[in-house]
Amino acid sequence: MMKINTGVSLKSVFFSALLAFGLVSCNNDEASGNEPTPVAVDYHQTAKTQFIEAGGVKYAYRMLGNQAGVPLVLLASLGSSMDDWDPAITNGLAQKHKVILFDNRGVGSSTGQVPATIAEMATDAVVFMKAMGFTKVDLMGFSMGGFITQQILLTEPALVHKAILTGTGPKGSEGLANLPNIIASTAGLTPEETFLTFGFTKSEASLKAGNASYQRIQQRKTDRDQPLSQQAGGAQLSAVLAWAKPSPNALNELKAIQQPVLFVQGKNDVPVPVINAINASQSIPNANLVVYPDAGHAAFCQYADRFVQEAVDFLGE
């Protein structure tokens, strides 16, 4: 098996890095390091894990808030389960919307095995949403979750009202194929250091926000979700690398999307460079793009208050 200079197998490094990134997939602070605005109700810490069975899979989910209207379903990033969402984001959104967190097939507390393609993951997500009785949803996808969201927009357009895409890009995204090298570069780093490498810039303000996030993401002590299995992490990585393969027609495909779409990207995103959000937003007829300065892959969380307000405004239009 291929080795890197630490003596650890590349496969083990990949899995460890995915788990480290998934443990704390984004942060709660503004770029200045200020605390996000306190919320009226802390849904993130108290929402109970529930289960629904469909297609032979027992899906784990949590429902945050009891707001009326179109539910907002969140699709998670590579290596992440329900506890890896930033409470500043989930709580902020849940003050105005019914927010649904869930583990897709084979992820976290859900049963089954993770498929190795984004298309199959999208199919599983649709099965879950329809089993919940949802006939119309808003979607928010982060990173790999954004790939899945795009696929759903293309294959199940009648299900989707609006979509928010962050830290993501179209098929064949520029720079995404470099992900194995980024992961390998984290060999020997602590989980917190790995998290900062993936999600933030090297500026003092960005790192301060990331450090604070690392502690906050783990505040939920009761009924925490299960970490990803090695099978799940490996299948997800395979799916993302397949999405990264050149796809000359990808941007043309996006022109078929008619729903309003909000792109939010960090100017300094390394795993999915900002050019991908620029290209995708210019291809979707009814899309807008917000780029946050001095921000990396987890930009939407680094600017948590601003993002929540922009997301609420967008969904409420």
Secondary structure, DSSP 8 states (H G I E B T S, - for coil): --B-TTS-BHHHHHHHHHHHHHHT-S--S-TT-------SS-HHHH---EEEEETTEEEEEEEE----SS-EEEE--TT--GGGS-HHHHHHHHTTS-EEEE--TTSTT--S---SSHHHHHHHHHHHHHHTT-SSEEEEEETHHHHHHHHHHHH-GGGEEEEEEES---TT-TTGGGHHHHHHTTTT--HHHHHHHHH--SSHHHHHHHHHHHHHTT---SS------HHHHHHHHHHHHHHHS--TTHHHHHTT--S-EEEEEETT-SSS-HHHHHHHHHHSTTEEEEEETT--TTHHHHTHHHHHHHHHHHHH-
